[in-house]
């Protein structure tokens, strides 16, 4: 017969694997009653924890793993700072990994986190269904989904309402008189990109407008992708009078394409984007944007993870932070309607 596992102990005791791990590692964040129940089950099953794993956890017990999808994106820089500040205040260090929107690279880093036996992981995932996440949790390492959703409903998450944020910006453009609004998004396998696409479609529906599929472009969610997609839109026989860019890096690429064609903003074309950056107000003209609470997003993700350390069996938390539409000079009425 094979040796009993922590998963079997957890099932028989009616607790999570994370609780079994905390009892085995003599952590204090478990109630006396639950600790007694787990210890009795361990004795009854004859479970023997891995000494190697215990040594690793003792060594890495105050290290948090952070996996983000694009280290060059200033949004994630602010998020990481929020996480690091909270972690430091509570005596934790941070390991930062960049998946670069690569699912294979993300899986590798999840394996690294498991091998290093970090205390927990905060993940801005590239794919919403990643078996590496379940493997972490099966090893007693909690995960918090940040900015992007994971399919597992038992995972804590902190998100924003990307659908409503997109509807707000699109409604602003439509109310200015725009009817041909280009949409530039990343792969819809990324939950935020799918939500922003849905918001684009919903805004048209709410205003009784028909969507022109030729105005929707999807590519690499970085500057090069924004540039390529904007070029395609601007080369249409009837180009858009406004562009909605799904993130700040896409926006930079779109701005480059607009500049190269000698178009003036907003006289010839309006542009608005999802995610406000420190440089948005410094552009000429300043950029209309949906502002995300990026630093707060990081703070809340770290706080959720710390709460999970203290209460490993509490129900999963799903926090949704508020967005704000900031209207600046990059959006105006379409050229044919300018007085």
C-alpha positions in Angstrom: 0.0 0.0 0.0 1.2 3.5 -0.8 1.9 5.9 2.1 -1.0 8.2 3.0 -0.9 11.8 1.6 -1.7 15.2 3.0 -4.7 15.3 0.6 -6.1 12.1 2.2 -5.5 13.6 5.7 -7.4 16.7 4.7 -10.3 14.8 3.2 -10.7 12.6 6.3 -10.4 15.5 8.7 -12.7 17.7 6.7 -10.2 20.5 6.3 -8.1 22.0 3.5 -4.7 20.8 2.6 -3.4 24.2 3.6 -4.7 23.5 7.2 -2.9 20.2 7.3 0.3 21.9 6.2 0.0 24.5 8.9 -0.6 21.9 11.6 2.3 19.8 10.4 4.5 22.9 10.4 3.3 24.0 13.8 2.0 27.3 12.6 -0.3 29.2 15.0 -3.1 30.2 12.6 -5.2 27.1 13.3 -7.8 26.8 16.0 -7.1 24.3 18.9 -10.1 22.1 18.0 -9.1 21.9 14.3 -5.5 21.3 15.2 -6.5 18.4 17.5 -8.7 16.9 14.7 -5.9 17.0 12.2 -3.4 15.5 14.6 -5.8 12.6 15.4 -6.3 12.0 11.7 -2.6 12.0 11.0 -2.1 9.5 13.8 -4.9 7.3 12.6 -3.7 7.2 9.0 0.0 6.9 9.9 0.8 10.0 7.8 4.5 10.9 7.7 5.2 14.5 6.3 8.1 15.0 4.1 11.1 16.3 6.2 12.6 17.9 3.1 9.4 19.8 2.5 9.3 20.9 6.1 12.9 22.2 5.9 12.1 24.1 2.8 9.0 25.6 4.3 10.8 26.6 7.4 13.4 28.3 5.2 10.9 30.0 2.9 8.0 30.6 5.3 8.2 34.3 4.9 8.6 34.6 1.2 5.7 35.5 -1.2 5.8 34.8 -4.9 4.5 37.3 -7.4 4.0 36.4 -11.1 3.0 39.2 -13.4 2.4 39.1 -17.1 4.5 42.1 -18.4 7.2 43.7 -16.3 7.5 46.5 -18.8 4.0 47.6 -18.2 3.9 50.5 -15.7 0.5 49.3 -14.4 2.2 46.1 -13.1 5.1 48.2 -11.6 2.6 50.1 -9.5 0.7 46.9 -8.5 4.0 45.2 -7.5 4.9 48.2 -5.3 1.6 47.9 -3.5 2.2 44.2 -2.9 5.8 44.7 -1.7 4.8 47.5 0.7 2.2 45.4 2.5 4.5 42.3 2.4 7.4 44.3 4.0 5.2 45.7 6.7 4.3 42.2 7.8 7.8 40.7 7.6 7.5 39.0 4.2 9.9 39.2 1.3 8.9 39.0 -2.4 10.1 36.9 -5.3 9.1 38.6 -8.6 8.7 36.6 -11.9 7.6 37.9 -15.3 5.7 35.5 -17.5 5.8 37.9 -20.5 2.3 36.8 -21.5 3.7 33.3 -22.1 1.7 30.4 -20.7 4.6 28.0 -20.7 6.8 30.5 -18.9 4.0 31.0 -16.3 3.8 27.2 -15.7 7.6 27.1 -15.2 7.4 29.9 -12.6 4.5 28.2 -10.8 6.7 25.1 -10.6 9.5 27.2 -9.2 7.2 28.6 -6.5 6.1 25.1 -5.5 9.7 23.9 -5.4 10.8 26.8 -3.3 7.8 26.3 -1.0 6.9 29.9 -0.8 4.3 30.9 1.7 1.8 32.0 -1.0 1.5 33.3 -4.6 -0.1 36.3 -6.1 -0.8 35.7 -9.8 -1.8 38.0 -12.8 -2.3 35.0 -15.0 -1.8 34.6 -18.7 -4.3 31.7 -18.9 -7.3 31.4 -16.6 -7.2 27.6 -16.3 -3.7 26.6 -15.2 -3.1 23.2 -13.6 0.0 24.6 -11.9 -2.3 26.7 -9.7 -4.1 23.6 -8.4 -0.8 21.9 -7.8 0.3 24.8 -5.6 -2.8 24.7 -3.6 -2.6 20.9 -3.2 0.8 21.5 -1.7 -0.7 23.9 0.9 0.4 27.1 -0.9 -2.5 29.5 -1.2 -3.0 31.6 -4.4 -4.6 35.0 -5.0 -5.7 36.0 -8.5 -4.9 39.6 -9.1 -6.3 41.7 -12.0 -7.2 38.6 -14.1 -9.6 35.8 -13.1 -8.9 32.1 -12.6 -11.5 29.5 -13.3 -11.2 28.0 -9.8 -14.0 29.6 -7.7 -12.2 28.6 -4.5 -9.3 31.1 -5.1 -9.3 34.6 -3.6 -9.3 37.3 -6.2 -9.0 41.1 -6.5 -10.3 42.6 -9.7 -11.8 45.6 -11.4 -15.0 45.7 -13.5 -13.4 45.9 -17.0 -16.8 45.6 -18.7 -18.3 48.6 -17.0 -15.1 50.6 -17.4 -15.1 50.0 -21.1 -18.8 50.9 -21.4 -18.2 54.2 -19.6 -15.4 55.2 -22.0 -17.3 54.0 -25.1 -20.4 55.8 -23.9 -18.3 59.0 -23.7 -17.2 58.6 -27.3 -20.6 57.7 -28.6 -22.2 60.7 -26.8 -19.6 62.9 -28.5 -21.0 61.7 -31.8 -18.6 58.9 -32.8 -20.2 56.0 -34.6 -17.1 54.3 -36.1 -15.0 53.5 -33.0 -12.0 51.2 -33.5 -11.3 48.6 -30.8 -7.8 47.3 -30.2 -7.5 44.4 -27.8 -5.2 41.6 -26.8 -6.0 37.8 -27.0 -9.4 37.0 -25.5 -7.8 34.1 -23.6 -6.8 36.9 -21.2 -9.8 37.6 -19.0 -9.4 41.4 -18.9 -9.1 41.6 -22.7 -12.3 39.4 -23.1 -14.1 41.7 -20.6 -13.1 44.8 -22.5 -14.2 43.3 -25.8 -17.6 42.5 -24.1 -17.8 46.1 -22.8 -17.2 47.4 -26.4 -20.1 45.2 -27.7 -22.4 46.1 -24.8 -21.9 49.8 -25.2 -23.0 49.5 -28.9 -26.0 47.5 -27.8 -27.0 50.0 -25.0 -26.9 52.9 -27.5 -28.7 51.0 -30.2 -25.7 50.9 -32.5 -24.6 48.1 -34.9 -21.0 46.8 -34.4 -18.8 46.8 -37.5 -16.5 43.7 -37.2 -13.9 45.4 -39.4 -13.3 47.9 -36.6 -12.3 45.3 -34.0 -8.6 44.2 -34.0 -6.9 41.8 -31.6 -3.1 41.3 -31.3 -0.2 41.3 -29.0 -1.2 43.3 -25.9 2.0 45.3 -26.1 3.2 48.4 -27.9 4.0 46.5 -31.1 0.6 44.9 -31.2 -1.1 48.3 -30.7 0.9 49.8 -33.5 0.1 47.0 -35.9 -3.6 47.0 -35.1 -3.9 50.8 -35.3 -2.2 50.7 -38.7 -4.8 48.2 -40.0 -7.6 50.4 -38.7 -6.2 53.6 -40.2 -5.8 51.9 -43.6 -9.5 51.0 -43.9 -11.4 52.7 -46.7 -13.6 54.3 -44.1 -11.3 54.5 -41.0 -12.6 55.0 -37.5 -13.1 58.5 -36.0 -12.0 57.3 -32.6 -10.0 54.4 -31.1 -10.4 52.6 -27.9 -7.1 51.0 -26.8 -7.4 48.1 -24.2 -4.3 48.9 -22.2 -1.6 51.5 -21.9 1.0 49.6 -23.9 -1.4 49.2 -26.8 -2.1 52.9 -26.5 1.5 53.8 -27.0 1.6 51.7 -30.2 -1.6 53.3 -31.5 -0.3 56.8 -30.8 2.8 56.0 -32.8 0.7 54.9 -35.8 -1.5 58.0 -35.6 1.5 60.2 -35.4 3.2 58.5 -38.4 0.1 59.2 -40.5 0.2 62.9 -39.6 -3.2 62.8 -37.9 -4.0 65.3 -35.2 -5.7 64.3 -32.0 -8.6 64.9 -31.5 -9.2 67.0 -34.6 -8.7 64.1 -37.0 -9.2 61.2 -34.6 -10.0 60.7 -30.9 -8.3 58.1 -28.7 -9.1 56.8 -25.2 -7.5 54.0 -23.3 -8.0 51.6 -20.4 -5.6 52.3 -17.6 -4.4 55.8 -16.7 -0.7 56.3 -16.4 1.4 59.0 -14.7 2.4 60.2 -18.2 -1.2 60.3 -19.5 -1.8 63.9 -18.4 1.6 65.0 -19.8 0.9 64.0 -23.4 -0.1 66.6 -26.0 -3.0 66.4 -25.9 -3.6 64.8 -22.5 -5.1 61.3 -22.7 -8.7 60.4 -21.8 -8.5 57.2 -19.8 -10.1 54.7 -17.4 -8.1 55.0 -14.2 -7.5 51.8 -12.4 -6.5 51.8 -8.6 -3.3 49.9 -9.5 -1.4 50.4 -6.2 -4.5 49.6 -4.2 -5.0 46.5 -6.4 -1.6 45.3 -5.2 -2.2 46.2 -1.6 -5.5 44.4 -1.5 -4.1 41.3 -3.2 -1.4 41.1 -0.5 -3.9 41.7 2.3 -6.1 38.8 0.9 -3.1 36.5 1.0 -2.2 37.5 4.6 -5.8 36.9 5.6 -5.6 33.4 4.0 -2.5 32.6 6.0 -4.4 33.4 9.2 -7.6 31.7 8.2 -6.8 28.9 5.8 -10.4 27.6 5.8 -12.3 30.8 5.4 -14.6 31.1 2.3 -13.0 32.6 -0.8 -13.0 36.4 -1.1 -13.8 38.2 -4.4 -13.0 41.9 -4.2 -13.9 44.3 -7.0 -12.3 47.8 -6.9 -13.8 50.9 -8.5 -12.7 52.5 -11.8 -12.9 56.2 -12.8 -13.3 57.7 -16.2 -11.0 60.7 -16.6 -11.9 62.9 -19.6 -9.1 64.9 -21.1 -8.4 66.6 -24.4 -7.6 63.5 -26.6 -11.3 62.9 -27.2 -13.6 65.3 -29.0 -16.4 65.4 -31.5 -15.8 63.7 -34.9 -14.3 66.0 -37.5 -17.5 66.2 -39.6 -19.4 67.4 -36.5 -16.8 70.0 -35.3 -18.4 73.5 -35.3 
